[in-house]
Amino acid sequence: YVDYFNPENNVNFDIAAVEENSTLWYDIFGPNSRGVRPGEMYVDVDSSHAPDLEVGMNVTLVIFTHNPINPVEGFKTFYTNLTVAGFVDVDLKSYIKVSEERPDYVSSILFGSGQELHKPPHDLLFVHPISFVPLFSIVYYEDRLPNKELTYEILVEVDRDRVVNPWDIPGSIDRVRFISEQIDNEVRIYQLHTWQNFLEDILLVVQDLIEGFKTGFVVLALPVFFTAWYVGVTVSDVMLGSRRREVGLLLTKGFTPRQVFVAFLVESGLVGVLSGLTGLVASSIILPFVGIGSTSVTGFSFVSASTVAFIFIFSITISVLSVLLPAWRVSNMSVIDALKEHESFEAEKLPSRLEPAVALILGLYKLLMLLFGISVDSFAPTGGGMIVQLLYTTWWGFDLLLSYLGPILFFWGFTKLFIQGSFRIQEGLGAIAGRFIGELSKVSTLSARRSLRRTTAIAFLIALIFGYSVSVVGGLATSRNQMHRSIQWNIGSDASIWLFDEEGYEELVQDIEALDGVASTAVERWFYAESAYVSIPLRAIDPDDWAETAYYEEEWFTLGSEAAFTTLAARDDVIMMNRGFEQAFQISRGDLITFKTRFNVYVNQTIVEFFGPSTGAYNLPSYVPDGFLDEHHMGLDVINTVILVRLEPGANFEGFEAAVMDMSNNVKAIYTLESGLASASSNIFLQGPIQMQRLGIAFATLVSSLGVALVVSTTLGERQKEITLMAIRGFSFKQLFQVLIVENLGVISFSIILGAIVGYINVIGDVKLSNLSGGLILRQVIFDQGSLTFIAAIVVVILLSAIIPIVVALRRSSSKLSWRIFE
């Protein structure tokens, strides 16, 4: 591209020479157009001076040149004539390809920007490359160079369907890089060796994101896998326990314990095969609901042979491991114990208190560390020798391990000690229930003694899953809140309008303030000023307008926002300094900071306030009154002029954007909070991990609920004779329901409360520890309405998993009394 001007009108033009048969050629002229020919030019219809040109008009372009080797020869002017062949409507994408906006555009493809991009005021011509070949041959033959910058660029578009494989990003990067190296080898002889591989840059970012997804998936999957295994162990223990008499009969028929054990393992293997097949089909159905961008039918095409093999291997493995211990215990029972209708009370007692006590202490240690926001890193020794360093490293690794295992150890130790090892919780729950159902609560309390192991398993499972759910849901809510605030800070307010230059911004502000729904406006003028320390980013503002319009948080100010803006508005020789410089440069309020302005003039500004976090974030701006620019004649140093707009509640964002665009051609981009949030919510790279976490919670809740339902229904099946006897003795359906509900829902409700407390402590700890690293937008513990609704739904599902089997069992008993034990 070269800047030229028409000598009659003295108009500058950007001229793009487009090669035939290129994708850009077809984008601009269309696939069936003959395009531009040598000696012709096409004008972008949006060019500022397009109305001054007509089809068939001859335009003389002038090129000023100079001789860098022999200045004595001076300057020389060359002329060439081109004919206006027509006008073309260049869309934004094609314009970006021939402009300098490509890096920003490529970035917006990945992450979105929440902005409405627009072409700047411009004058753009398209010509055939051959049109300038004769002219520049003479220029270069005389060892001259154009006075205006002349650049050569080759834009290459690869066949992405052949080169890029979304399931093999590393291989795609290698193929793209190989093509780049081939191109570089061909053009290096022409000294065109400075190039940027946008596609490789995107793929590298995607690769990093995928690696992050993998790590996040492993962290997410471990609790889910553990839940699946523990549910399998619990259900297997209950199911195989109900088949004790079957085992006893097999042993009396001559089967050895080993044969019975192998038979159970074979059963579990077959169940694993069926589960793997079910999971394969279910995963393909679920894909559209987690933002993969496929349908349930096409989801099968994403499954490779290695994925299928891993699914079945994992499914069979976890199924066998779940049955292993229960099958070994049942198959090695004596024939007499196996033929008993119920296990003895002694078998339900806790065999040892040492292991649960140690687990409880370790889990409690980690919960206290999280509750008070204590990080092991803060105790890092600065000396002390090898022994101290070794002890600290051991503590650090131990604490890191407990970050994942702490809640699990706490729940396991607590339920073992206080539910299986002590009956006080059941007695306390019975006493509470006695206020509502009277003496019936005693029946529930006595019945609970006979299934302590099962009750403990259910309590541990529910507490673990609900604590995990509260922790994840709370983490998502705090992250969502942080993202909302970060977007609003980056935008500056409800909306921000970026201008190409400062021309006419005051009139534009007045027109914007007249729009319906606009509450207030403020102008930011961005520039850099050189200090004795570093070049500092500054923003010139009207303190009163900015305080009313801009987004900020009270915690960002040391003296408070009201005092800061009042002081900033009183004088022009003051500055609200980025707090990150306070400790780094050993400066404080009341100190002077010296800036170098134009013409080597030095000015002092008094620091009246610090703004932002106390550590890092040196790229945050500092603020000066807008009179600073005018007083020191620094208007030419302004690099961005931004109009912040605060809108009234319920304002029409789309209507606002359209109205502002019609006001001026000087609008470069419009950012709005609504479009920023919409862009973030539709971005797979941001929403993918969130969708996976939601799916993990739903899966874990479903698995645990099914486990609870199976355990409760199996236990009720074993107690069928007891329920029938109670019915014969005069217990009504309502009384039986009350007895069983208190027996089961008491511990379940207690486990939900315990899980909620631990999950909430986890959220508090995560927020406090993440905020230790500093940053402007700190996380806040928050549970919004959607999060509370999701948690309430989990509670309902867990409660229904216990209530439904009770209702089914009682209806079955009431319709037909039976002394038979269901196995």
Residue pairs with C-beta under 8 A, 6 or more apart in sequence:
1 14
1 15
1 16
1 98
1 151
2 14
2 15
2 63
2 146
2 148
2 149
2 150
3 12
3 13
3 14
3 148
3 149
4 12
4 13
4 15
4 61
4 62
4 63
4 148
5 11
5 12
5 13
5 62
6 13
6 59
6 60
6 61
6 62
7 60
7 62
8 60
9 49
9 52
11 49
11 52
11 123
12 123
13 61
13 123
13 124
13 125
14 98
14 122
14 123
14 124
14 125
15 41
15 61
15 124
15 125
15 126
15 127
16 98
16 124
16 125
16 126
16 127
17 126
17 127
17 128
17 129
17 131
17 132
18 24
18 25
18 28
18 35
18 36
18 126
18 127
18 128
18 129
19 25
19 129
20 35
20 128
22 155
23 157
24 94
24 97
24 98
24 155
25 35
27 91
27 93
27 94
27 97
28 42
28 88
28 90
28 94
28 126
29 35
29 36
29 42
29 88
36 42
36 85
36 126
36 127
36 128
37 85
37 128
38 128
38 130
38 131
39 81
39 82
39 83
39 128
39 131
40 82
40 83
40 84
40 85
40 127
40 128
40 131
41 59
41 82
41 83
41 84
41 85
41 125
41 126
41 127
41 131
42 84
42 85
42 86
42 87
42 88
42 125
42 126
42 127
43 50
43 53
43 84
43 86
43 87
43 88
43 124
43 125
43 126
44 50
44 87
44 88
44 89
44 90
44 95
44 122
44 123
44 124
44 125
44 126
45 87
45 88
45 89
45 90
46 89
46 90
46 119
46 122
47 122
47 123
47 124
47 125
48 121
48 122
48 123
48 665
49 123
50 87
50 123
53 59
53 84
54 84
55 84
55 85
55 86
55 87
56 83
56 84
57 83
57 84
58 81
58 82
58 83
58 84
59 81
59 82
59 83
59 84
60 79
60 80
60 81
61 79
61 80
61 81
61 82
62 77
62 78
62 79
63 77
63 78
63 79
63 80
63 135
63 139
63 146
63 148
64 75
64 76
64 77
64 146
64 147
64 148
65 75
65 76
65 77
65 78
65 139
65 144
65 145
65 146
65 147
66 74
66 75
66 76
66 144
66 145
66 147
67 73
67 74
67 76
67 142
67 143
67 144
67 145
68 143
68 145
69 143
70 143
75 147
76 142
76 144
78 135
78 138
78 139
80 131
80 132
80 135
82 127
82 131
88 126
90 119
90 124
92 117
92 118
92 119
93 105
95 119
95 124
96 102
96 105
97 155
98 124
101 117
102 198
103 196
103 198
104 113
105 117
106 198
106 201
106 202
107 113
108 115
108 117
109 202
110 202
110 205
110 206
110 685
111 679
111 683
111 685
111 686
112 679
112 680
112 682
112 683
113 671
113 676
113 679
114 487
114 491
114 671
114 672
114 673
114 675
114 676
114 677
114 678
114 679
114 680
115 669
115 670
115 671
115 675
115 676
116 657
116 661
116 669
116 670
116 671
116 675
117 669
118 661
118 667
118 668
118 669
118 670
120 500
120 668
121 500
121 665
121 666
139 145
139 146
152 190
152 192
154 183
154 187
154 192
154 195
156 179
156 183
158 176
158 179
158 199
160 199
163 172
163 175
163 176
163 179
164 172
164 175
164 176
164 199
164 203
165 171
165 172
166 172
167 302
167 304
169 203
169 206
169 207
169 210
170 207
172 203
173 200
173 203
173 204
173 207
176 197
176 199
176 200
176 203
177 197
177 200
180 195
180 197
180 200
183 195
184 193
184 195
187 193
206 685
209 685
212 689
213 688
213 689
213 692
216 689
216 692
217 692
219 404
220 692
220 693
220 696
221 696
222 404
223 464
223 468
223 696
223 700
224 696
224 699
224 700
224 703
225 318
226 408
227 461
227 464
227 465
227 468
227 700
227 703
227 704
228 318
228 703
229 318
229 321
229 322
230 457
230 460
230 461
230 464
231 322
231 461
231 703
231 704
231 706
231 707
232 318
232 319
232 321
232 322
232 323
233 322
233 325
233 326
233 457
234 454
234 457
234 458
234 461
234 707
234 711
235 322
235 707
235 710
235 711
236 268
236 322
236 323
236 326
236 327
237 325
237 326
237 329
237 453
237 454
237 457
238 454
238 710
238 711
238 714
238 715
239 710
239 714
240 247
240 264
240 323
240 326
240 327
240 329
240 330
241 326
241 330
241 343
242 714
242 717
242 718
242 822
242 823
243 330
243 823
244 330
244 333
244 337
244 338
244 339
244 340
244 343
245 338
245 339
245 341
245 823
246 823
247 260
247 330
247 331
247 333
247 338
248 333
248 335
248 338
248 339
249 339
250 260
251 257
251 260
251 335
251 338
252 335
257 331
257 332
258 331
260 330
260 331
261 327
261 328
261 331
261 332
264 323
264 327
264 330
264 331
265 320
265 323
265 324
265 327
267 323
268 319
268 320
268 322
268 323
268 327
269 316
269 319
269 320
271 319
272 312
272 315
272 316
272 317
272 318
272 319
272 320
273 312
273 315
273 316
275 315
275 319
276 311
276 312
276 314
276 315
276 316
277 312
279 311
279 315
280 303
280 308
280 311
283 299
283 303
284 296
284 299
284 300
284 302
284 303
285 296
285 299
286 695
287 294
287 295
287 296
287 299
287 302
288 294
288 295
288 296
288 299
289 695
290 688
290 691
290 692
290 695
291 684
291 687
291 688
291 691
292 299
292 302
293 684
294 302
330 338
337 343
341 821
342 450
342 718
345 449
345 450
347 453
348 420
348 449
348 450
348 451
348 452
348 453
349 420
349 421
349 452
350 356
350 416
350 417
350 420
350 421
350 452
353 416
353 417
353 421
355 416
356 412
356 413
356 414
356 416
356 417
356 421
357 413
357 417
358 413
359 409
359 410
359 412
359 413
359 416
360 409
360 410
360 413
360 414
360 417
361 413
362 402
362 405
362 406
362 409
362 410
362 413
363 402
363 406
363 407
363 408
363 409
363 410
363 411
363 412
363 413
363 414
364 410
365 402
365 406
366 399
366 402
366 403
366 406
366 407
366 409
366 410
367 406
367 407
367 410
367 758
367 761
367 765
368 374
369 375
369 376
369 399
369 765
370 406
370 761
370 762
370 764
370 765
370 766
370 768
370 769
371 761
371 764
371 765
372 768
373 764
373 765
373 768
373 769
373 771
373 772
375 769
375 772
376 395
376 396
376 399
377 396
377 772
378 772
379 392
379 395
380 392
381 388
381 389
381 392
402 409
407 464
407 467
407 468
407 471
407 758
407 762
408 464
410 758
411 460
411 463
411 464
411 467
411 754
411 755
411 758
412 460
414 463
414 754
415 456
415 459
415 460
415 463
415 751
416 456
416 460
418 424
418 425
419 425
419 426
419 452
419 455
419 456
419 459
419 747
420 452
420 453
420 455
420 456
423 449
425 747
425 750
426 445
426 448
426 449
426 455
426 746
426 747
427 445
429 445
429 742
429 746
429 747
429 750
430 441
430 442
430 444
430 445
430 742
430 746
431 441
432 746
433 441
433 444
433 742
433 746
434 441
434 442
437 738
437 739
437 742
440 735
440 738
440 739
440 742
441 742
443 739
444 739
444 740
444 742
444 743
444 746
445 743
447 719
447 722
447 739
447 743
448 455
448 743
448 747
451 715
454 711
454 715
455 747
457 711
458 707
458 708
458 711
458 712
458 747
458 748
458 751
459 747
459 748
459 750
459 751
460 751
461 704
461 707
461 708
462 704
462 708
462 748
462 751
462 752
462 755
462 798
463 751
463 752
463 754
463 755
463 758
464 704
464 755
465 700
465 701
465 704
465 755
465 798
466 751
466 752
466 755
466 756
466 759
466 794
466 795
466 798
467 754
467 755
467 756
467 757
467 758
467 759
467 762
468 697
468 700
468 755
468 759
469 697
469 700
469 701
469 755
469 759
469 791
469 794
470 755
470 756
470 758
470 759
470 760
470 762
470 763
470 791
471 758
471 759
471 762
471 763
471 766
472 693
472 696
472 697
473 697
473 783
473 787
473 790
473 791
474 759
474 760
474 762
474 763
474 781
474 783
474 787
475 693
475 763
475 766
476 690
476 693
476 694
476 787
477 782
477 783
477 784
477 786
477 787
478 763
478 766
478 767
478 779
478 780
478 781
478 782
479 690
479 779
480 784
481 779
481 780
481 782
481 784
482 777
482 778
482 779
482 780
483 680
483 686
484 677
485 551
485 553
485 777
486 777
487 673
487 676
487 677
487 680
488 494
488 551
488 673
488 676
489 551
489 552
489 776
489 777
490 671
490 676
491 551
491 671
491 672
491 673
491 676
492 524
492 550
492 551
492 642
492 644
492 671
493 522
493 549
493 550
493 551
493 644
493 645
493 646
493 673
494 645
494 646
494 647
494 651
494 672
494 673
495 644
495 645
495 647
495 653
495 656
495 657
495 670
495 671
495 672
495 673
496 642
496 643
496 644
496 645
496 670
496 671
497 508
497 512
497 642
497 643
497 645
497 660
497 667
497 669
497 670
497 671
498 640
498 641
498 642
498 667
498 668
498 669
498 670
498 671
499 505
499 508
499 640
499 641
499 642
499 643
499 666
499 667
499 668
500 666
500 667
500 668
501 641
501 666
502 525
502 635
502 638
502 641
503 666
504 664
504 666
505 523
505 641
505 643
505 666
508 643
508 663
508 664
508 666
509 521
509 523
509 643
511 663
512 518
512 521
512 643
512 645
512 660
512 663
513 520
513 521
515 656
515 659
515 660
516 651
517 647
517 648
517 650
517 651
517 652
517 655
517 656
518 645
518 646
518 647
518 648
518 651
518 656
519 549
519 646
519 647
519 648
520 545
520 548
520 549
520 645
520 646
521 545
521 549
521 643
521 644
521 645
521 646
522 541
522 542
522 545
522 546
522 548
522 549
522 550
522 643
522 644
523 541
523 542
523 545
523 626
523 641
523 642
523 643
523 644
524 539
524 540
524 541
524 546
524 640
524 641
524 642
524 643
524 644
525 539
525 540
525 541
525 626
525 629
525 638
525 640
525 641
525 642
526 537
526 538
526 539
526 621
526 638
526 639
526 640
526 641
526 642
527 538
527 539
527 540
527 629
527 634
527 637
527 638
527 639
528 535
528 536
528 537
528 538
528 637
528 639
529 535
529 536
529 538
529 595
529 596
529 597
529 634
529 637
530 536
530 595
530 596
531 593
531 594
531 595
531 596
532 593
532 594
533 581
533 584
533 585
534 618
536 578
536 581
536 595
536 622
537 619
537 620
537 621
537 622
538 575
538 621
538 622
538 623
538 624
539 621
539 622
539 623
539 624
540 623
540 624
540 625
540 626
540 628
540 629
540 638
541 550
541 623
541 624
541 625
541 626
542 569
542 625
542 626
543 565
543 566
543 568
543 569
543 623
543 625
544 565
544 569
546 565
546 623
546 644
547 561
547 565
548 646
549 644
549 645
549 646
550 644
552 561
554 560
554 561
555 778
556 611
556 612
556 613
556 776
557 563
557 564
557 609
557 610
557 611
558 579
558 589
558 609
558 610
559 609
563 609
564 576
564 608
564 609
564 611
567 574
567 608
567 609
568 574
568 576
568 608
568 609
568 623
568 625
569 625
571 606
571 625
572 624
572 625
572 627
572 628
572 631
573 603
573 604
573 605
573 606
573 628
574 605
574 606
574 607
574 608
574 624
574 625
575 593
575 605
575 606
575 607
575 608
575 622
575 623
575 624
576 608
576 609
576 610
576 611
576 622
576 623
576 624
577 587
577 593
577 607
577 609
577 610
577 611
577 622
578 610
578 611
578 612
578 617
578 618
578 620
578 621
578 622
579 610
579 611
579 612
579 613
579 614
580 612
580 613
580 614
580 615
580 616
580 617
580 618
580 620
581 587
581 618
581 622
582 588
582 610
582 614
583 614
583 615
584 618
587 593
587 607
588 607
589 607
589 608
589 609
589 610
590 606
590 607
590 608
591 606
591 607
592 604
592 605
592 606
592 607
593 604
593 605
593 607
594 602
594 603
594 604
594 605
595 602
595 603
595 605
596 602
597 603
597 632
597 633
597 634
598 632
598 633
598 634
598 636
598 637
601 632
603 632
605 624
605 628
611 620
611 622
611 623
612 620
612 776
613 620
613 774
613 775
613 776
613 778
614 774
615 774
616 774
616 775
617 774
617 775
617 776
620 776
628 634
629 635
629 637
629 638
645 656
647 653
647 656
653 672
653 673
653 674
653 675
656 672
657 670
657 672
660 667
660 670
661 667
661 670
680 686
680 687
681 687
697 790
697 794
701 794
701 797
701 798
702 797
704 798
704 801
705 797
705 798
705 800
705 801
706 801
708 748
708 798
708 801
708 802
709 801
709 802
709 804
709 805
712 744
712 801
712 802
712 805
712 806
713 805
713 808
713 809
716 723
716 740
716 805
716 806
716 809
717 809
717 821
717 822
717 823
718 821
718 822
720 809
720 813
720 818
720 819
720 820
720 821
720 822
721 819
721 820
721 821
723 736
723 809
723 810
723 813
724 813
724 817
724 818
724 819
726 736
726 739
727 736
727 813
727 814
727 817
728 817
731 739
733 810
733 814
736 810
736 813
737 806
737 807
737 810
740 806
740 809
740 810
741 803
741 806
744 802
744 806
745 799
745 802
745 803
748 798
748 799
748 802
752 795
752 798
763 781
764 781
766 779
767 779
767 780
767 781
770 779
771 778
771 779
783 791
